[in-house]
Each structure stands twice: as C-alpha cells, then as structure tokens.
Amino acid sequence: MAKRRTSLVIMGDAGTPITALLPRLSCAEQELVGSISTECQRRQSLLARLVAHSAIRNVLPASLRDSTIEILKGSNDGPLALVNGQAGVIGISLSHSSRLVAAVAWQVEESESYSAGVDVERLRNSDIGDSAYAFSRRERRLIRAAAQVTAWSGIAAWVAKEAAWKALCPEPESGLDTVEIQALDLRSGDVTLKPLATGRKLCQAEIIRAHLSIRKGPDGLYILGLAENGGNTFSFCDAVCATSNAQYIRRTFDLSERRINYET
Amino acid sequence: MTPHEQIFAVIKQNMQIIIPGTEGKEILETNSMRDFDADSLHIVEVVSRSMKQLRIKVPRARLLLVKNLHELVDVFEEFAVKQAVA
C-alpha cells in the first residue's frame, strides 16, 4: 500500500515586509487576509498561508507541483485548501503564535479517512494548567503530575488539545470538551486523547494520538503539537518525534519518506 | 459600581495582565480580545482567571458564541445572578 504523503512546514517570521509577501497570495487569499482587523494577525495569517502552500506542494504528485494553490475558509471556519480551484485533494491545518507559523498538509484518500491538526504556542508563564474552564479534573491531575517534568505542562496540554480539536475538523461551536487528555508524557512528548460527546462522531478511531516538541523560534521557545485522527500503521507523529530536539530556522518534514529538508 | 461594571473591570484587568501590549490601552466593551491580538490561549486564560476571581461558573457552551467583551460581561452577569438565586 502506498504511503500517505504528509508534510509539516514550520517557519519563523524573519520580518519581511508584508507588501513583499502579499503578491504571493491569490486575490481571494489577499481579500481574506485584508479583512482581518489587526496588522499582527494579518501578518500571521499571510505567513501561515505561505507555509501552507509550501506544505501542500510537498505532498502533491510531481505532475501537480506547479498548481495554483489557495487557502480559503471552509464551511466550518477552518482552512480549506484548493488545488487548481478544487477542494478535497489535500487536507490542511494551520497554526501561528507570535513569530512562528506551522502548517501540516496531507493527501486526501478516498480509501482511508484521515486528518491531522497542528498547534503552536510561544512558551511563557501561564496558570492555564489550573484552569477548570480549560481542563477537566482528570486533565488537571495529569498536568500536575507532568509539572514535575516541566513547568510548561499546562501550555503543553493546551497545545495537545488544540491540535487534537483541529484534527477532528469540528464545527466552530464545539469547544474544549470535544476531546479529553487520557495520558500526558512530557518526556517523550506523546499524548493520548479521547473524543467526547460531539467529538466521537468525528473521530476515526477510539483515540487520537498527538506529539509535542519544543522548537526554537525567532523570539524564544515554542511548543509544537501535532495530532492525527485516523490513519494506519504509518504515523507522522513518529517521524516528528525523531527530530524533536533539533534547532531550526525553517524545516520541511517530508514525513512520508522520512526525509527532512532544510530551508533558510 | 454596578455588577456589570465590576465584571468588566475584572476582565479588563486580567486582559492587561495576560495579553501583551494591552497595559495602558483603552479597552471598550465593543472590543473583542482579538482586537488586541489575543490568541486562543490568552482568551481562555483571561476568561478562566476572571471566572475564578468573580466566583462565577459559566458553561463552556455559553461562551463559544460570544463576539465581544460586552457579550462576555452579559453572560458572566447572567450566571452571577443565577448562582446568587440558587
């Protein structure tokens, strides 16, 4: 069975003027970016789209690598990837935080239901791990235990949940109680989550696997979370785990071939 | 100060502590936290800390459709009244 092509691209914001980057988007994308109210978010949205274009080109067959790629808004408010105007060819998940953006793209196959989610957060002091609003009692216990490994266990748990939520491709009205963390191992970065309530209908398996890693960005350290919903024996989370301690400016992970391309 | 104003004051204070760049800026009820470049983690931190300080519990589902600070304060006030009556 051919391996599913999946690509993760992470990029630090090098400060390139937005006017120089905008022409790389389609008119529809520029309009979407232009409709965002703050300059910072417009910039993050633009960069996330460029990173998504890169991830998508990595997973397209060679014959389609020069295709027109657009990232528009889907019916569930999430990103929708169009390849030569056609949706449903490639799946995409985006994230941005401060000066780091990430995108994961995967081939959509009729024979297998699969989706992925990515989230990044800049590391900072936070008491989110104590929040009964953000986490269930079970999750708060796991976070407290994981705090022995790192003071960032709360943010780490948050990133895992966000990535898992995105992997479910849920309706925007669904919230933090769509998934619950069942296991949180911050030494290995492995997280296991279970879909709850509305999440169960969207989940391809009984559990969602996620992997967390620390990444160095232009303005400090970040936690990156990747989650997958469905799939079979090949897991992109495994491939990311192998490189989680490396520093980078921009890295492209061709996870289906386990080849890492460095770009600066 | 009315209960509405008290709730708004607590939320504003937490925004200024948690969301970078908001200290000293004017925050109006017509604003949303996204207007100050808050990400999802900032928003949850502000809401969570405000609920704790105000001793109000608001179901997550009620907060998902809130569009600005005025609506957020309204929801907080609604549940503050419900808890007081219960």
Interface residues (C-beta under 8 A of the other chain):
Chain A: S37 T38 C40 Q41 S97 E121 S126 D127 I128 S131 A132 Y133 A134 I155 W158 E162 P172 E173 S174 G175 L176 D177
Chain B: R34 D35 F36 D37 D39 S40 L41 V44 E45 V47 S48 R49 M51 R60 A61 L63 L64 L65
